[in-house]
Amino acid sequence: MNTIELYNWAPALRVMGLGLLIALGPLCWVWLRHRQGDSAARLRALTVLTLFLTFDLVLFGAFTRLTDSGLGCPDWPGCYGSVTPLGAQVHIDAAQMAMPSGPVTHSKAWIEMIHRYWATGVGVLILTLTVFSWARAKVSVAESVWWPTFTLVWVCLQGAFGALTVTLKLSPAIVTLHLLGGMFLLALLSVQVFKVAGLVRESIPASLRIGLWVTTALVWLQISLGGWVSTNYAVLACGGFPLCNAQWWPAWEGSGFAIWRELGYSATGQILPFSALVSIHVVHRATAVVVALAVAALFWRLKTVKVLVRQRQWLLGLTVLQIVTGLSNVVFDWPLLAALLHTGGAAGLVVTLTWMLTRSHVKVAGSHSVDTSPIPAMGLTDSRPLV
């Protein structure tokens, strides 16, 4: 069998060129729509659009993982040294013939490469946001450049983790970190949308602010565990609900929680026992109950905070979606649509909770806060269109 260079930089410039072409569409749209507006309006529109496309990228990344397309092209950044699977047909045919049900097929190669093109396009948009912000900072001392600059650094790190998911053959730790990196990128962009919208923060009681942080931390923990379930293919390890394989709490096997190991193997190199997958699944279920209770308590406490009423509704709706899709994954044997919606719901919770944290601060005695008028896109407030 021919060896494959894991890092083949020959098509790198052409892959980046395709990413630039993809980014030109949104950039031209923002420029044409706001050609009569000022630079602030264009910055707002571009930030919101970048957040939207990044959200879609996270979903497409889940689609890539769920269709087992993560190794559709076993090298990086191209596909067998080509910029598209069209130039790698001979290699893909050979790999598919050797292993018809293996990780390399023509459809999987295209899914993997489209994900890379899309990620490159989002990177170009974030680079544009950073350059635009620095240019505006020269004429506006109030302009913050550090959020977009940090976001640019982060998306570069995210790209590096994307490469490692391929070169380390879908290592569970790397794939989970890649998922969390995508979620964190959404959080960073959500903060920037708030800042470019020019909204005023609302004061809330300290206890409620703590509740927001605790719920956010629990949601992030649950996303991490969910990623660990998915990357270890433990979704179907438990049959039935609420029991798991006819048991409330199956026998514990902790080898599945060893972080640095190969997919399907324990840290000692032994084949991972099925009981370890069951334990991974059960922990995710148990934590889901804790998260649901925390969200319910926060939803009840937020009833008096008028400025967060729309986010309160989103919080409840997305939590219900997570429960329904999570159960669907178990009961209906992990259908693709339910799995994608489960990832989308998690991403939506990250955006919603990040916005709530950014929109609020601890109430100080004697302080006053001012609200603005609604922004339809986020359920927030501002008279200016964001996009």
C-alpha positions in Angstrom: 0.0 0.0 0.0 1.3 3.5 -0.9 2.1 5.7 2.0 0.4 9.1 2.3 2.0 12.3 3.5 -0.2 13.5 6.3 0.7 17.2 5.6 1.0 17.9 1.9 1.3 21.7 1.4 1.2 21.6 -2.4 -2.4 22.6 -2.7 -2.4 25.0 0.3 -2.5 28.2 -1.7 -5.3 27.0 -4.0 -7.4 25.8 -1.0 -6.9 29.3 0.5 -7.9 30.8 -2.9 -11.2 28.8 -2.8 -11.8 30.0 0.7 -11.3 33.6 -0.5 -13.8 33.1 -3.3 -16.3 31.7 -0.9 -15.8 34.7 1.5 -16.2 37.2 -1.4 -19.9 36.4 -1.7 -20.8 37.6 1.9 -18.3 40.5 1.6 -19.9 41.8 -1.6 -23.4 41.3 -0.2 -22.5 43.4 2.9 -20.8 46.1 0.8 -23.7 46.4 -1.7 -26.4 46.3 0.9 -24.7 49.1 3.0 -22.9 51.0 0.2 -24.8 54.2 1.2 -24.2 53.5 5.0 -21.3 54.3 7.2 -18.5 51.9 8.2 -20.2 51.1 11.5 -23.2 49.7 9.7 -21.0 47.6 7.4 -19.1 46.3 10.5 -22.3 45.3 12.3 -23.7 43.5 9.2 -20.4 41.7 8.6 -20.1 40.6 12.2 -23.7 39.2 12.3 -23.2 37.4 9.0 -19.9 35.9 10.1 -21.7 34.6 13.3 -24.4 33.1 11.1 -22.0 31.4 8.8 -19.9 30.1 11.7 -23.0 28.6 13.2 -23.7 26.9 9.9 -20.0 25.7 9.8 -20.4 24.1 13.2 -23.5 22.2 12.0 -21.6 21.1 8.8 -18.7 20.0 11.0 -21.2 17.8 12.9 -22.6 16.5 9.5 -19.0 15.6 8.5 -18.5 13.7 11.8 -21.9 12.0 11.7 -21.4 10.8 8.2 -18.0 9.4 9.1 -16.4 11.7 6.5 -13.7 13.1 8.8 -11.1 10.9 7.1 -12.6 11.3 3.6 -9.3 12.8 2.6 -6.6 11.3 4.8 -4.1 14.2 4.3 -4.3 17.9 4.9 -5.0 20.6 3.7 -5.8 19.1 0.3 -7.1 15.7 -0.8 -4.3 13.3 -1.7 -2.3 16.4 -2.6 -5.0 17.9 -4.8 -7.2 20.9 -4.2 -10.4 18.9 -4.8 -11.4 15.3 -4.9 -11.6 15.5 -8.7 -7.8 15.4 -8.8 -7.7 12.5 -6.4 -10.0 10.1 -8.1 -7.4 7.5 -8.7 -6.4 7.4 -5.0 -10.0 7.5 -3.8 -11.0 4.7 -6.2 -8.1 2.6 -4.9 -8.9 3.2 -1.3 -12.6 2.5 -1.9 -11.8 -0.7 -3.7 -9.5 -1.9 -0.9 -12.1 -1.1 1.8 -15.6 -0.5 0.3 -17.1 0.5 3.6 -14.0 2.3 4.8 -13.5 6.0 5.6 -12.5 7.0 2.1 -15.2 7.3 -0.6 -16.0 10.0 -3.2 -18.9 11.4 -1.3 -17.0 11.4 2.0 -14.1 13.1 0.3 -16.4 15.9 -1.0 -18.0 16.4 2.4 -14.6 16.7 4.1 -13.3 19.1 1.5 -16.4 21.3 1.5 -16.0 21.6 5.3 -12.4 22.7 4.8 -13.3 25.2 2.1 -16.1 26.6 4.3 -13.8 26.9 7.3 -11.3 28.7 5.2 -14.0 31.1 4.0 -15.0 31.9 7.6 -11.4 32.5 8.4 -11.2 35.1 5.7 -14.3 36.8 7.0 -12.8 36.9 10.5 -9.5 38.3 9.1 -11.6 41.0 7.3 -13.4 41.8 10.6 -10.0 42.2 12.3 -8.5 44.4 9.6 -11.7 46.5 9.4 -11.7 46.9 13.2 -8.1 48.1 13.3 -8.8 50.5 10.4 -11.8 52.0 12.3 -9.8 52.2 15.5 -7.6 54.8 13.9 -10.5 57.2 13.7 -12.5 56.0 16.7 -10.6 55.6 20.0 -13.7 53.8 21.5 -13.4 51.0 18.9 -12.3 47.7 20.4 -9.8 45.8 18.3 -8.9 43.1 20.8 -12.0 40.9 20.5 -11.7 40.5 16.7 -7.9 40.1 17.1 -8.3 37.3 19.6 -11.0 35.7 17.5 -8.6 35.7 14.6 -5.9 34.0 16.7 -8.5 31.5 17.9 -9.8 30.6 14.4 -6.2 29.9 13.5 -5.9 27.5 16.4 -9.2 26.0 15.4 -7.8 25.3 12.0 -4.8 23.6 13.5 -7.1 21.3 15.5 -9.0 20.6 12.3 -5.7 19.4 10.8 -5.0 17.3 13.8 -8.4 15.5 13.7 -7.2 14.1 10.3 -3.6 13.5 11.0 -4.2 11.9 14.4 -7.0 9.7 12.9 -10.0 11.1 14.8 -8.4 11.0 18.2 -11.4 11.4 20.6 -9.6 14.2 22.6 -8.7 16.2 19.5 -12.2 15.8 17.9 -13.9 16.9 21.1 -11.5 19.8 21.5 -12.3 20.8 17.9 -16.0 20.8 18.7 -15.5 22.9 21.8 -13.3 25.3 19.8 -16.1 25.8 17.3 -18.5 26.5 20.2 -16.1 29.0 21.7 -15.7 30.7 18.4 -19.5 31.2 18.4 -19.3 32.7 21.8 -16.5 35.1 20.8 -18.5 36.3 17.7 -21.7 36.6 19.9 -19.9 39.1 22.2 -18.7 41.1 19.2 -22.3 41.3 17.8 -23.3 42.8 21.1 -20.5 45.3 21.1 -20.9 46.5 17.5 -24.7 46.8 18.1 -23.9 49.4 20.7 -26.4 48.1 23.3 -26.5 49.0 27.0 -25.9 46.4 29.6 -28.8 45.7 32.0 -28.1 45.4 35.8 -29.4 42.2 37.5 -29.1 40.9 41.1 -25.8 39.3 41.9 -27.4 35.9 42.7 -29.0 35.8 39.3 -25.7 36.7 37.6 -24.1 33.8 39.5 -26.9 31.5 38.4 -26.2 32.5 34.8 -22.6 31.7 35.1 -23.3 28.3 36.8 -25.8 27.3 34.1 -23.4 28.4 31.4 -20.6 26.3 33.0 -22.9 23.3 33.2 -24.0 23.6 29.6 -20.3 23.7 28.5 -19.7 20.6 30.6 -22.6 18.8 29.0 -21.4 19.8 25.5 -18.0 18.4 26.4 -19.6 15.1 27.5 -21.8 15.1 24.5 -18.8 15.5 22.2 -17.1 12.7 24.1 -20.1 10.4 23.6 -20.2 11.2 19.9 -16.5 10.9 19.2 -16.3 7.6 21.0 -19.5 6.4 19.1 -21.2 5.7 22.4 -24.6 7.1 21.4 -26.2 3.7 21.0 -24.3 2.1 23.9 -27.5 2.4 26.0 -30.6 0.7 24.8 -33.9 2.1 26.0 -34.9 5.0 28.2 -35.0 5.8 31.1 -33.2 2.5 31.8 -29.9 1.8 30.1 -29.8 -1.8 28.9 -32.5 -2.6 31.5 -30.5 -1.1 34.3 -30.7 2.2 36.2 -26.9 2.4 36.7 -24.8 -0.2 34.8 -21.5 -1.4 36.0 -18.9 1.3 35.9 -15.9 1.1 33.6 -13.7 4.2 33.7 -11.3 3.4 30.9 -13.4 5.3 28.5 -12.6 8.6 30.2 -8.9 8.4 29.6 -8.3 11.5 27.6 -5.2 10.8 25.4 -5.8 7.6 23.6 -6.6 6.3 20.1 -10.2 5.9 19.0 -11.5 2.5 20.1 -8.6 1.8 22.4 -7.8 2.3 26.1 -4.9 4.3 27.3 -2.9 1.0 27.6 -3.6 0.1 24.0 -6.2 -2.5 24.7 -9.5 -2.6 22.8 -12.0 -0.4 24.7 -14.6 -2.6 26.3 -18.3 -2.0 25.5 -18.9 -1.3 29.2 -16.7 1.7 28.9 -19.0 3.1 26.2 -22.0 2.5 28.4 -20.4 4.4 31.2 -19.6 7.4 28.9 -23.3 7.4 27.8 -24.7 7.1 31.3 -22.6 10.0 32.6 -23.9 12.2 29.8 -27.5 11.2 30.6 -27.0 11.9 34.3 -25.5 15.3 33.7 -28.3 16.2 31.3 -30.7 15.9 34.3 -28.6 18.4 36.3 -28.4 20.8 33.4 -32.2 20.6 32.8 -32.9 21.4 36.4 -30.4 24.4 36.3 -32.0 25.8 33.2 -35.5 25.4 34.7 -34.4 27.3 37.9 -32.7 30.0 35.8 -35.8 30.3 33.6 -37.9 30.9 36.7 -35.6 33.5 38.1 -35.4 35.4 34.8 -39.1 36.1 34.7 -38.5 39.5 36.3 -35.7 40.6 33.9 -37.6 42.3 31.0 -34.5 42.9 28.8 -33.8 39.2 28.7 -37.3 38.0 28.0 -36.6 36.9 24.4 -33.4 35.0 25.5 -35.4 33.4 28.3 -37.8 32.0 25.8 -34.9 30.8 23.6 -33.3 29.2 26.6 -36.4 27.1 27.3 -37.1 26.3 23.7 -33.5 25.1 23.0 -33.4 23.0 26.2 -36.6 21.3 25.2 -35.1 20.7 21.7 -32.0 19.1 23.3 -34.2 16.8 25.4 -36.3 15.7 22.5 -33.4 15.2 20.1 -31.3 13.5 22.7 -34.1 11.0 23.3 -34.6 10.6 19.6 -31.0 9.6 19.2 -31.5 6.7 21.6 -35.0 5.6 20.7 -34.7 5.9 16.9 -31.1 4.6 16.6 -29.3 7.9 16.1 -31.1 9.4 13.1 -28.9 12.0 11.2 -31.5 14.8 11.5 -31.9 14.4 15.2 -28.2 14.3 15.7 -27.7 17.5 13.7 -30.4 19.3 15.6 -28.8 18.1 18.8 -25.6 19.8 17.9 -27.5 22.9 16.6 -29.4 23.1 19.9 -26.1 23.0 21.9 -24.7 25.8 19.7 -27.8 27.8 20.1 -27.5 27.5 23.9 -24.0 28.8 23.8 -25.0 31.8 21.7 -28.0 32.5 24.0 -26.2 32.2 27.3 -23.2 34.2 26.0 -25.6 37.0 24.9 -27.3 36.9 28.3 -24.0 37.2 30.1 -22.8 40.0 27.8 -26.2 41.8 28.1 -26.2 41.9 31.9 -24.0 42.9 34.9 -24.3 42.8 38.6 -26.8 45.3 40.0 -25.2 48.0 42.1 -27.3 50.0 44.7 -28.4 53.3 43.2 -27.4 52.3 39.6 -29.7 52.9 36.6 -29.7 51.1 33.3 -31.1 52.2 30.0 -32.7 49.8 27.5 -32.9 50.3 23.7 -35.5 49.2 21.1 -35.8 45.6 19.6 -33.4 44.1 17.1 -35.5 41.5 15.3 -32.5 39.3 14.4 -31.5 38.6 18.1 -34.6 39.6 19.9 -32.6 42.5 21.3 -32.9 46.2 21.0 -31.7 48.8 18.6 -33.3 50.8 15.8 -30.5 50.2 13.3 -30.6 47.1 11.1 -27.7 44.6 11.9 -27.6 43.1 8.4 
